[in-house]
Amino acid sequence: MTLKHCPVVLTDWFEEHRITEVECLVSDLTGILKGKIMPAGKYLNGGRPRLPDSIFIQSVTGGYPDDEALRFWNSAELDMQLIADPAAAYLVPWAEDPTAQIIHDCYYMNGEPVEIAPRHVLKRVLALYEARGWKPVMAPEVEFYLVKTNTDPDYPLEPPIGRSGRQESGRQSFSIDAVNEFDPLFEEMYDYCEAQQLDIDTLIHEEGAGQMEVNFQHGDPLYLADQVVIFKRTLRETALRHGMYATFMAKPMANEPGSAMHLHQSLVDAESGENLFAGDNGQPSDLFMNYIGGLQTYMPAAMPLFAPNINSWRRLMPSEHGGSAPTNVEWGYDNRTVGLRVPVGNAEATRIENRVPGADANPYLVMAASLACGHLGMMSRLQARPPLTGTAWTGGVALPNDVGPALDALDGCDALADVLGERFVKSYLAVKRAEHLAYYRVISSWEREHLLLRV
């Protein structure tokens, strides 16, 4: 990518902001950003960065699946070249020198896309919609906790100290005063987000002590997945600057609610912009019912993408055991106990809120999985079950309740593999099974406390 052939929008943007350094970013399966840092001049004048494709079979611990699980894998660790998406170029507003962070797509040296890259998986699913003249629209809601700094992994997390000098102890859903306790942090966060042109809509206090939620404006799924990735990085950095941590763990504290990434989704005609989920007389369309039918049919197999980590499943406990997240694939109007909520509104705003994914999910993969389930439903004209009008806490069709059964369900679902990519699904399963095994090798503090001197 020489200066002459670099997209004009990117070279102009570098000049406008006097960029001196570039962070070349790629999201791995877990959502961790990998990449390289380069001088801006070298980057614009042919410095195309490369990475090995093995970053996409690396677990959250930094390890890899064993050879038996990777029989399909090319062990040569092929080079990938990183190709910038000019629409995914952002400033790094906390950097001392003018710095860009740019999300890249990955291609092998022969020009073929790396099919297991999470961003490519989402683009692959979006291409299926584009071929039908459909345009998905999404609006993510991302929950997170602010916690005191903690350098001992065995020590439980605690809510941070706010402006009042006191630690939040009670649940204060939607409390303005509770948000104001952290005004200096959020003011700087908003400044950083504005500098990066992140489409943040609202900030609210959630149910947990120190738990907040940021809502994004609705738009293109790929664009919003990029924004969520950058937002997570931005919030973590801002929290550190204010002497605390921001965490997107699904269940960071045992006695507090978990954190979700709710996905509002609708479907419009690519040419007219008409909402294809809205039928005649304000009633849902056939496509709407088929989309829900696809989610109900395939979400159980897609759960490893919605709940990707061991900790994810602690959030998805049944309500009788202290859980507050939906553990079913029922749907209903303005019903927060179901996995698929349909908010009340006018016909043009007809949409589905997938309330199952955790905040710890990779935004590219969680959006791809939800869209894949809906696409399969529309293509096969699957019918949704009748909407649930009462509570779903004690009824409805349940989702898998643990890592092992969920991974087995994904392994046995050929339809999802066809949409998401067979090689991607095999790689993902290998990584998640390796993480599952690594977790069971760890002896927990609970075991030491209750078993050491008693059994």
N, C-alpha and C positions, 0 to 999 in steps of 0.2 A: 504494500500500500504506500506508494510514493506520495509526496505532497501534491503532485499534479493530478493523481488519480483519486486522492482522498475526497470523499463527498464534501461539496462546498460548504454545506451547513456545519460540518464538523470543524473544518479549518477556520471558518469565520468565527465559530464559537470559541475556539482556542484563542484566536487573536483578540476577540472582544473581552475575554476574561483573563488574558495574559497568562495562560496556563503554562507552568514550568515543569509539571510532573503529572504522570498518568498512572492511575491504578486500574489495571486490566482485570476485570472481575468475571468469574464463572461460578455458578451455583452448583455444588455437588448434590448427591441424592438427599442428604440430610438438610440442605439449605445453607450449609456453611460456604462462605465465599472463599474461593481459591483464585490464584492468579499471579500476576507479576507487576512490579512497579518499574516504570521506565521514564527517562527524560522526555519531555514533550517533543523536543526537536527530533530525536531519534525515532519516536513513535510515528510522527507525521512523515518522516522521510524514509520509509521502508522498513521500520522496525516492527515487523509483525511478530507478536509473541507466540510462543509454543508451550504446550504442556503435554504430559503423557496422558493417554486415555484411561490409565489406571486410577485417576482421581475419582472416577465414577464407580469404582468397586471398593472404595475405601469406606470403612465403617465410621461411626461417630467417635469411636475410641482411637481411630488412626490405624486400626488393623485391617486385615483383608480376610475374605473367606478362604477356606482351605482348597487345595487343588481339585479335590473330588467335586466340590460344588461349582467349580469353574471349568468344567470339561469343555464347555462351549466357547470359552474365552481364548483370545489370541494372547498368549503369554509374552509376546514381544514388547508389550507396552508401547504401542504405536504413538508417534507424535501427532498432536492435533495443532492446527493453527487457529488462533483466536481472531475472529472477524468482528469488528465493532458494529454495534447497532447505533447509528447516530441519534435515534430517538430515545436511546437509553443512556445518554450522557448526562452526568450530574456533577455539580461542584462538590468539593469536600469542604464545607464551610468552616470546619474547626481546624483545618490545616493552617500552619503558619505561612507557607508559600502557596500561591495559586495552584490548586491541584484539582484534577478531574478524576472522577471514578466512572468508568464506562463498562456496561454489561456487554459481554461478547457472546457470539455464537461459536460453536466448535465444529471444525471441519477437518477431515483427514487430509493428508497431503495430496491425495488424488482428487480432491474436491468433493468427496462424498460427506454428507453431514454425519456427525456422530450421533447415532440414533438413540443412545442411552443418556444423552445430556438432557436434564430436566426441562430446559427451555425448549429444546427440540421436540420433546414429547408433547408439550402443550401446543406448539405450532403444528404438529402432526394432527392433533385432534381438531384444531381450529380450521385446518385445511378441509376436513370432511364437512364442516358446516359451510364453508365458503363454496364448496362444490355444489351445494344445494341452494345457494342463494340466501343462506341464513347468516345472521350476525348475532352471536351471543353477547349479552351485556351482563356485567357482574359488578357487585359492590361489596367488597370485603369489610367485615367488622372484626378488628383484632383486639383481643383482650391481653393484658399483661399485668404483672405485679412489679411494684417498686419494693425493694427489700434492703435491709441493712447489709453492708458489706460483710462477707463471710468467706474466710480463707480456709476453713476446716470443713471438708465435705461431710464429716460425721455429725456436724452440729446443725440442728434444725434452723431453717430460715426464720427471720422475724421481720415484721413491718418496720419501715424506717421512721426516723424522728422528723416531724414536720416543723413548720415555722414556729409553732407554739411551744416547741421543746418537748412535746409529749408524743408518745407512740400510739398510733391508732389501734384501738382494741375492739371496737364494735363494727358491725356491718352497716354501711351507710350508702345504700344504693341511691344513685343520682344526687348525692349531696354536693352542693356547690362549695360549701365551707370545707369539706374534706378534700376536694380538688385544690382549693386555694391554699391548703397547707403546703403544697409543693409548687406554688406560683413561680418562684425563680427558675425551677427546673423546666416547667412547661412553657414559660415565656421564651427561654432559650431554645427549647425544642421547636416551638413554632417559628422562631427566627430561622433556624437551620432548615426546617421544612420549606419555608417560603423561599429561601435561597436556592433550594433544589427543585422548586416548583412541584412539590408533592401535593396531590389533590386530597388533602385531609378535609373532612367535613366537620365532624363534631368530636368533642372529648367529653366523656362522662366518667363518673365514679361508679364502679361496679359493686357487686355484693361483698366481695372479700375485703379484708383489711389491707389497704394499700393496693387494691386492684382497680385498674382503669381500663377504659375501652376507647379506641380511636376508630372512627368510621371514615371510610373513603368514599368519594363521589363515584357514582356508577360510570362504567366505561368499558373499553376493550380489555378482555381478560389478560392478554400478554402485557399490555401497558401497566395494568394494575398489579400483576404479579411482580413486575420489575419494581414498582413503587413500594410494595410491601417489603421486599428484600432490602431496599435502601432505607426504608423507615426503621426496620428492626435495627439495622446498623447505627442509624442516627440516634435512636432512643438510647441504645446501650452506651454510646459515647457520651451523650448528654448526661445520663445518670451518673456515670463515673466522674464527670466533672463536678457533680454536686455531692460526691461522697456516698453514693449508694449504687446498687445494682438495679437494672431493669431485666426481668426475666420473662421469656415466652414459654417456659416449661408449662406443660399442660396441667400439672398438679404439683406446684412447688411446696405447698404447705398442707400437712395432713388434715387439719381441721378447717380449712378454708375451701371455697368452691374452686373448681378448675377454670382454666382459661381456654376460650374457644376462638376459632376463626370462622365466624358465620359467613356464609356466602349467599348473598342475594343474587338471583340469576333470572334473566328473562331472555326472550328471543325476538329479534326484529327482522323484518325483510330488509335485505342488504340495499335494495334500491329505494323503496318507499319509506323505510323507517317505521313501518307499521308493526305494532306489537303482535306477534303471531301467537302469543299465549291468550290473547283476548278474543273471545268468540262473539257471536251475535247476542244482543240484548244483555250485554254485560256478563255473560256466562263464560267460563273457561272454554278454550278451544279444544279440538281433538288433539292437537299437538301438545297442548298443556297437559292433558290427561295421559298421553303417551309418554311424555317426558317424566312425569311422576312415576308412571308404571316402570320405566327403565331404572329410575333411582331405587324404587322398592325392590326390583328384581336383582340388580347388580351391586348395590351398595354393600351387602354383606361380604362379597368377594373383594370389594375395593377398600375394605377397612384398613389394611396395612398402609394405605396411602393417606387416609384420614387420621389414623392413629399410629404414627410411624415408629414411636419409641416405647420402650418398656414403661416409662412414666406416663405415657398417653393413656394407658388402660386404667390407671388409678383415677383419672377424671371420669371415666365411663362406668363407674360403679352404679348398681341399682340404687334407687332412691332410698330404699329401706336400710341401706348401709351408708347413708350419708352423701350419696351422689346427687348432683343437680343437673347433670347433662343428660340429654335424651339418649336412650339406649335401644331405640326402635326405628323402624322405617315406615311408620304411619305418617299420614299427613292430615292437616286440618286448618281451618280458617282461624287466624289469630289465636293459635293454641301453642303455647311454649313448652308443652310436655311432649310434643311429637318431634321426630327428627326432621320433618319437612313441613315448615310452617308457611302458610300463605297469608301475608299481611292484608288487612282490610284496606281497600282503596278503590279509586276509579279504574275503569277497564284498561285505560292506557298504561296504568302502573302495575298490571297483573304480573306477579313474579313469585318465585319460590325461594324461601330461605332455608338453605341446608345448614342445620344447627349441629351437625355431628362433628365436623373437623375440629381438631385441636389447634391452638395457637402455635404449637411446635411443628406443625406440618410444613413441608416445603410448599410455598404458594404456587409454584408452577405445577407441581404434581397433584396437589389437592384440587386445583381448578381443572386440570386435565382429566382427573378421575371423575369428578362430578359431571363434567360435560360429556365424557365417554359413556357414562351410565345413561344420561338423558338421550344421547344420540342413538344408542342401541334401542332404547324404548320407542323412539319415534320411527326408526327404520323398521322395527318389527311390529309396530302398532300395539304395543303392550298396554293393557288397560290398568289404570290405577284402581286400587280398592277404594270403597267409599270413604269419605273424610271422617275422621274421628272427632266427635263433638265433646267428649268427656276427657278425663285424664288418661294419659298413656303410661303413667308411672307403673301401673300394675297390670298392663295388658298390651296387646299389639304384638306384631311380629318382631322379635328381638334380634339384635345384631350379635355377632360373635363377642364373647366376653373375655377373651384372652389372646395373647400373641400367637400361640401355636395354631389353634383352630382357624384364626384369620389368615395366616400365611398359607395354610393348606387350602383354604377356600379360594384364595387368589391363584394358587398353583393349579387348581382344577378348573379355572374359568377361561376357556379358550376364546370366548367372545371378547372379553376385556383385553386379552393378549393381542388379538387381531387389531383392536383399535389403538392401544397404547404402544404396541410393538413387542414382538415376542422376545427379542434379545434384551430389551429394557426390562421386561417383567422377570426374566430369568436372572438378570444381574441384580435387580432389586431384591428378589427373594433370597439370593445367595448372601447379600450384605446383611439383610435383616435377620436371617437365621444365624449368621456369625455373631451379630450383636446379642441375640437372645442367648446364645451359648456363653458368650463372655460375661453376661449378667449373672448367669447361674453359677459361675465360678467364684463370684464375690460373696464373702461371708458378711452379712449385714449386722449393724449394731443391734437390731431387734433380736437376731439369733443369739448374739453374745449376751444380751440382757436377760432373755427369758430361758435360754437353754444351757448356758455355760455351767451353772452349778445346780441345775434342777433335774436333769435327765440322766 
